Amino acid sequence: MKTGWIFLLDLLLDGVMVTLALRLGGLKASVWKIGLAALAGAAAARLCAGLPKGMRAALWLPIAAGMMRIAAGRAEKPLRAAGLLLAAAGLLGGTVQALSGHPCVGCWVPFNEGWGQFDAAGAVQAIRTLDDTRLVDEASGWYDQGGGDVCSIHNYFYPLHVKPGKRTVALSEYGGIAWPMPGHEAPGRTYGYGTAKSRADLTARCKKLQLGTVLPQLKKGLSALVYTQLTDVEDEVNGLFTYDRAEIKPDANAVRSVNAALAAEFAKVVNPLSHG
């Protein structure tokens, strides 16, 4: 494609992205300012075209911040500007729009354990602009910024202490007790958060964790649990089912009994009058 056409295409796409980014950020701008920002972005893209990939990536933040400043008429934090533009470009917004029609999606989680996390508040705002019908877990596990609807905790090794607040408190990762069940292991190394020696040992450990550590926290505000994990996944042999889904690793009746105890305690906490 000729350079002129590439420039015009960049100009058009940048204009669309800036417009959407302004909308996601709750900002307003005149058409001519959006056009000027798009022109600056397209020009920067042409100037940077010959640079090494790593250098182009490093220049993305100041370019994004500059484009948003031109359009909005005020300085935007570089990470927020980049976040809004990335959301507008579809990396976040495209996912939300593609999956929003699926009833199995109950909560959006833009970041997990700090992987690639930036401007979490901007991501939450972008998601809510696109879908205001679901909860948003701003940062699952680490680097909670106090936004979204969920205080999301990952805990495998430390004493569990829940402090109630304005947001739902979820233990969104815990457990992870490994047991490489003979005859059902994936090839290679095994991984988990503590290793059981047998089915009975695994069952006892799970029961102790659920009833001794987790259950007492329900009356302190703990409202959601996500156990690690449903099945073994290659070297992660900490599933309730084996990798081939052929066997349940802990005693199934014990798991049902523990789940019933957790459900009963939660019902008692949220509706104490009906439980005397």
N, C-alpha and C positions, 0 to 999 in steps of 0.2 A: 504494500500500500504506500502511496506517495506521502511524503512528509507533511504536505499541506492538509491532506485528508486526515491524517493521524492527529494533527494539531486541532482541527475542527472537532473531531470525535472526542478528544480529551477535554476540549472546552465545553462541549455539551454535557459530558458525563460529570465534570467538575461542577457545572451549574446545578445539575440535578442533585448531586451529593450535598452541596452547600445548602440548597433549599431544604432538603430533608433533615440535615444536621441542625439547622436553625429551628425547625419545627420540633425535633426531638429535644432540643435544649431549651425550648420555651422562649426563643429569641425571635426578633423580627428584623427585617431589612428590606430596603427598597430594591426594585428590580435591577437598577443600574449598579448598585453595590454588589449584588449577587453576581452580576455579569463581570464586574471588575475583579471580584475574588476568583471567579472561574478562570478569567484570563490570566491572573497571576499564577494559579495552579497549573494551568496548561503550559505556560511559559517555563515554569520551574521544572516541569516534567521533561520538556525538550532540552533544557540546559543540563539536566542531570542524566540524560539518557546514556551518555557515554561513560559514566562513572561506574566503578565496581559496585556490585550488588550490596555489599555491606555498607558502603558509604551512602548509597541511595536510601537505605533503610534508616540510617542515622539522621538523614536530612528530613525524614518524613515529619517528625514532631515540629520543628520550626516552620516548615512549609504549611502544615495543617493549622498551626497557631496563627500564622500570618494570614491565611485565607479567611479564617473565622474572624480575625480582627478587622479585616477590610470589610467583610460583610456586615458584622454586628456593630461596627463602629467603636468597639472597645476591646481591651486585651482579654484573651481567653487563656487559661492555664494550658500549657502545651499538651499535657496528658488528657485533659478534658476535651480539648479541640480534636485531638487524634481519636479519642473514644467516640465522639459524636460523629466524626466523619466515617470511622470504621463501621459504626452502627448503620449509618445512612448507606454505606456501600453494600450492605447486605450480609456482612459476616454475622451480625447479630440479628438484625431485623429480618433477614431472609429466613433464618431458622425459625424465628417466632411466627412469621407469616405462614411458613410451610407446615408447621406442626400444630398451629393453634386450633385447627378443626378436630384434633384427636382428643376424645374425652378422657383418655388414659393419662394425659398430661395434667397434673394437678399443681405443679409448682415449677417455675423457671429458675435455673441455677446458672448464672453467667460465668461464675468463677469457682474453681475447686482447688483448695489448698495452695492458693497463691500462684498457680500455674498461669503465667501470662496476665496476671491481674493488673488492671490499671483503671483509674477513675470509676470505681465501683458504683458511686452515686449516679454518675452519668449513665451507666449501663442500666441501672434500675429505672431511671427516668425514661430512658429509651424504650425499655420493655413495657412499662406501664402506658406509654403513649400508644404502643401497638396493640396491647392486650391488657385491659384493666379488669379482667374477670378472674385472674389467677394470682396466687401468692408468688412472691419473688424471694428466693434465698440469695441474698446479695453475694455472700462469699462463704461457701461451704467449707467448714473446717478452720481455716486460718485467715488472719488479717481482716477480721471483722471491723467494718467501719461504722457500725451502728445503724445502717440503713436497711431497707427491705422489710420484709415481714417476719423474718426468722433469725433468731440467734442460733447459729448452726455449729454444733460442737462435734469434733472428731476426738475420741479418747480411747486409747488402747492400753496405756501403761500407768496412768496417774490416777490418784483418788478423784472421784467424780463429785463435784460440788456445783449445784445448780442455783443460780440466783434469778428469781423472777423479775421480769421487767415488762415493758410495753409490748415487746415482740414475743411471738411463740418461741419457746425453747425446744430445740430438737437435738437429740443425740443422733446425728446423721451418719456417723460411722463409729462402730464399736464391735467388740468381740474378736473376730478374726482368729479364733483358736484353730490351729492346724492339726490335722491328722491325715497322713498319707495312707488311705485305706488300702491294704494289700490287694493287689489284682486290679486296682482302679486308678493307679497313679499315672499322671502324664510323664513322659520321659524327661529326664534332666533334674535340675535342682528343685528343692521344695522351699516354700516360703510361707510364713504365717506369723502371728503375734502370740508366741508360746505354742508348744507342741504337745499334744496328748499322746499317750502311749497305746490307747485302745479305745473301743467304742464306749466302754463304761467310764473311762477317764474323761473322754470328751464330753459325755453327757453330764458328768458330775461338775466339770469346770463350767459348762454353759449354765447349768442350774444355779451354781453358786454366784456367777456373775449376774444373772437376771434377777434372782430373788434377793441376793445379799447386797448388791451394789446399785442396780438400776431401780428396782421397785421402790426403795425408800425415797428416791428423788422425785417420784411422781407427785407427792404431796407438797413438794417445794417448787413445782411449776414445770417440771419436765413433761412435755406434751406429745412428743413424737419419737419413734425409734426406728432406726435403719440398721439392721444387723449385717455385719460383714462375714460371710456373704451367702447368697442363695446357693451357688454351686462352686465347686473348684474351677479355677481358670488357669489351665496349664500349670505353671510352677506354684501358683497360689492355691495351696491345698487346705484352705480354711472355709470351705463351703459346707452347707448343710447337706447338699447332695454331692455325689461324686462327679468327676469331670464328664463321664459318659451318661450321667443322669440315671444310672441303673440302680443305685443304692442310696438310701438315706443314712447318713453317717452317725448322728446321735440317735438315741432311742426315741422313736416317733411319739410314743405315748408320753414320755417325759417332756418333750417339747410342747405337746398339746397342753399338758397340765400347767407348765410354766406360763404359756401364753394366756391361758384362762385366768391364772392368778394375776398377771399384769393387767388384763382387761378388767377384772373385778375391782382391783385397787384403783384404777383410773376412773371407773364409773363412780366409785365411792368418793373420790376426790372432787370430781366435777359436779356431783349431785348428792351432797352429804345428807340432805333431808330425807331422801328416799331409802337411805341405808341406816336409819335410826340415829 
